[in-house]
Amino acid sequence: MNVIRSTATSAAQFTAFRGPVAMFARHYSPDSRAEGATASSTGFREREQAKEAQYVKQREAEKLKAAHKKLEDAKAEVEKQQKIVDSHQ
């Protein structure tokens, strides 16, 4: 019997030490559009596609620039090696 009382007392003490109950609740305005309606709207989709196209174009330009630099470096190396070969003949 003592065990039950001590458990009941500690449970009551535990509830007394819990933090305050949530006092605030969010109240959203009634939704005039379905969930995800923004993503399916024409304007949003067009902007998103334009940004994606711009990003891809920028990345491709960066890759092309890197490829041109690599090509120029390779040409310079070939010319250097060709000079070495020509000097030995």
Secondary structure, 3 states (H helix, E strand, C coil): CHHHHHHHHHHHHHHHHCCCCCCCCCCCCCCCCCCCHHHHCHHHHHHHHHHHHHHHHHHHHHHHHHHHHHHHHHHHHHHHHHHHHHHHC
